[in-house]
């Protein structure tokens, strides 16, 4: 996975890059985000993260503002691994890792913001995709976040490797408008998503339970059906033509939501989150959020082309989440 790497640099850049070297691409972004966010506190405390004491580490975890226990444990693990690496490299002032003495989730629970979320920030989406083992999973999240959905998830499920243009970062989408009818559109997406879609297509094995199967499961992986579609079912679950149905998306999103303790991580909420993110990007670029901005966002997410659906009612969307108050709530003032 080629999640966006934070570009504002690190405290002790050379040492951080040495630590990051060799990490798998699907975890590199998550590790980089934590180390990047640590920079402000490292400058404040005038020392590298590897020399932090337990109280300074707690300050960092709180600053990361984790929304789930999984996020807390993930961040703590990254910090712990970085300090362990520094000890092995004889960089830390002593060989004691403050997090090595902490066991269980009770200690970490105090850092969790337990507020249920319907709108996820770009950073939170990156946290989720960066922690997923299968590109088959992470690419679904990113695909919907960037405006690809369709009736019955058809834009996602109809996507084949031939629909991906690596040269101009565009994808050809087919939305099933009726039983035997569909509409087409081309959409420019991020290079990050293009890379994720290609990697998802290349996957032949699906790791169950995000690579952490239960002890009683004999087969920790499933073989994916081989065909031209990007998102594919396991061989035992596929239909004759090999194309997955909507239950594939529903199952995977439900599982991801369980792993991250986010019961509202649904396709609609991911789509809505992407709309808020795009609106904020346009607000930053133009300095305003107005009807034109609203229409541009709705057009990208194919909402203006769909009628007679309460879910796509413009007034409801504006009132529920696509408004300046929600944008500021999620992303803050400019």
N, C-alpha and C positions, 0 to 999 in steps of 0.2 A: 504494500500500500504506500502511496506517496502522499500522505497527509501533509498539509502545509507546515513547513518548518518555520518556527518563529525567527524573525530576521533582525530583531533589535539587539541581538548579541547576548553574551553571557558575561558574568563576572568571572575573571580568570578564563578567558575564552579558550586558550590553548589546552588547558587541563580538561575543561568541559568537553571539548571536541575529542580528546583522547578517550574519555570515558564513553562517549556516544559512538565512537568508531566500532563498527562491526555489529551494531544492533540491527535487528530485522526492521525493515521499512515500516511495517504496520505498528511497531511500538516506538519508533524513533520520534514521531510527533508528540506522543504523550510524554515521553521522557524529556523532550526538549521544552515542552510547555512548562513543566514543573521547574526545571532549571532556569528557564528564562524568567519566570515569575519570582524566583528566589533572588534574582539580581538586586531588586530594590532593597530587600532586607540585608543582603550581604554588604551592600554599600552602606546601609545604615549602621550595621554592626561592625563594619570594617574588617570583615574576614570572610573566607570562603565557607560555603555551606558545609563542607566536610569537617569544619571545626566548630559547628554549632553545638550548643548544649541542648538539653531536653526542652528548656523553656523557649529557646530561640526556634527550635524545630516546631513547637506548638504554635508559635506566632506565624510561622510559614504555612502550616496546615490550615490555620484559621484564615489566613490571607487568601489561600486558594479557594475558599468558600465552597467546599464540596457539598453536593446536594444529596448524595447517597452514601451508604456505608461502603459500597464498592469503590466509589471515588476516593473516599478517605483512605481505605486500605491500599488502593492503587498508588496514591500519592505518597503515603508512608513507605510503601515498599520501594518506590523509586528513590526516596531520600535515604532509606536504609542501605540500598544497594550502592548508591553513590558513596556513602561514608565507608562501606566495606571495601569498595574499590580503592578509596583514598588511603585506608589503613594498609592495604596490601602494597600500595605504591609508596608507603612511608611518608604520606603528605600530612596526615592528621597529627596534631600535637601529642596525642596519646592513642593507644590502641583499643580504646573503649568506644563501642558504638551505642549511643543512648537508646536506640530503638530495639537493640537486641535483648533488652531486659523486660520488654513489654509484650505480654501475651494476651490473646483473646480480644473480642470486639468491644467489651465493656468500656475500656479506656478510650477507644476511638469514637464511641457513640456521641460524645459531647461535641464533636466537630460537625456533626451532620445537620444540615438544614432540612428538616422533615416536611417542609411545605410541599404539598403536591403541585406538580408543575404541568401546565398545558402548553406553554411556549418555552422552547429551549433555545438558548443562545448559540451562536456559531461555535463558541468555545466548548460548550457542553456537548454539542453534536460531535465535535472533534474528539472530545474525551471518549465518547461512546465508540465511534468508529475506530479510534486508535487502540482500543482495548479488545477489539474483536479479532479472533484468530482467523476466521474464514472471510475472504474477500466476498464470497457469496452473501454474507450478512452485511458487512460494512458498506458494500456498494449499494445495497438496497436503501439503507438509510440516506446515503449521500445523494443517490438518484432522486429520491422523493424530495429531499431538502432543496435540490436545485431546480425543481419545477416539473419533474416527470412523474406522472401518475396515471391518469386516464380512467375511464369507466371500468370498474372491476379490476383495477391495477393493470389494465391492458397495455398502456404505454410501457410499463416496466416489463411485463411478461412477453410482449411481442418483440422486444429488443433482441436483435441478433448481432453477431460479430460483424456482419456485413453492413450494419447500419451505423457503425462507428467510424467517423472520419478522423484519423489521428492528425492529419495535416492541419486542419482548421478547427479542431476541437468541436465538431458538430455531430449531432446524432439525429438520425431519421426516426421519427416516432409515429406509431400507428395506434390510434385510439378507437376501440370498438364502439361505434355509436349505435349499432343494432346487431342482430344475430349474424348477418352476412355482410355488414357494411362497416367501413372504418374511414376515419379521416386521417390525413397525414400532415405532419409539420416537421420542420427542421429547427433544432434548438442548439444554440451555442452554449456549451457548458465549460466548466473549469478543466484545466489540464489535469488537475488532481482527480477528477471524476473519470476522465478518459482513461487514465492509468489504472484506476480501480476497476473499471469495467473490463479492461483487457485482462487484468489479473484474475478477476472473477471467472471470466471465460476459460482461462487456462487451467483453473482448478479442476482436478479429477476426483479428489477426495474431500469429503466434508467431515470436519471434526465435530463430534457431538458435544453438546453442552459447553461450547466454546473451549474445547480442549481439556475439559475437566469432567469426564464422565463419572457416573456413580460406580462404586466398586463392583456392584452386581451386574454391570453391563459388560457382556463378553466382547462385543465389537465396539471399540471406541470411535470408529470411523464408518462412514458409508461411502460407497462408490457412487459418483454422480453419473447420470446418463450422459452419453456423448452425442451432442448434436450442435446445431448452429446457434442455439439460444444462449444468451448470457446467463440467465438465472434458470437453474435446472434442479429437478428433484433427484432424490436418490433413486437408483434403478428399480427398487421394489415398489416405489410409490408412483412411478411414472405411468402415463397412459400410452396408448399405442403409438401416437404420433410424436411422443417425446416432449411435447410442450407442457410446461407446468400450468396449473390452474391457480385461481386466486387464493386457495387455501395455503399455498406455499408461502405467500407474503404474510398472510395472517399468522401462520404458525411461527415463522421466524421472528416477526416483530413481537409477538407475545413472549417468546423465549428471551429475546434481548431485553425486553422490559422487565422480565423476572430477574435476569442476571444483574441488572442495574437498579433494581427496586424502583422502577418507574412504571407504574401500572397504566399511565396515560401516554405512554410512548406509542401512539397509534400513527397510522399513515396520515390521517387528517391533521393531527397535531404536529407531525414532522413537516408536512406541507405548509401549515400555517406559520411554523417557526421560520421556514425558509422565506416566506413572504415578508415577515417582519424584518429578517436580516437584509433582504434586498431593499426594502423600503428605507432602512437605516443607511445602507450604502449610498442610495440615491440622495438621501437627506444630507449626508456628508459632502457629496459631490456638488449638489446644487444649493445647499444651505436652506432648503425648505422641504416641507411635506405637504403637498396640495393634491387636488383632484387629478392632475396630470400624472403625478407620481403614483397615486393610487391605481390609475388605469394602466400604467406601464407594468406595475407589479401583477395585476390581475391578468393582463394579456399574456405575460410570460408563463404564468401558472395555468393558462388555458381556461381561466374562469369566465372571461368575457364571451367565450364561444359556446358556453353551456347554459341553457335556459331551463326554466321550469324545475328548478331544484332548490329547496330551501337552504341546502348546504352551500350553494354557490350564490345565494342572494347577496347583492352588493351591500345593501343596508345592514344586513346581519353581520357580514364580514367586517364592515367599518366599525360597527358598534362593539363587536366581540373582541377584536384584536388588532385589526389593521388601522391603527390610529396613532396619533403622536404621543398620547399618554402611555400606550403600551410600548412603543418604541423606546421612549425615555426610561420606562421601568426596566426594560431588558438591557438596553445598551447605554443608558445614562445620557446626560446632556452632551452636546457637541464638544 
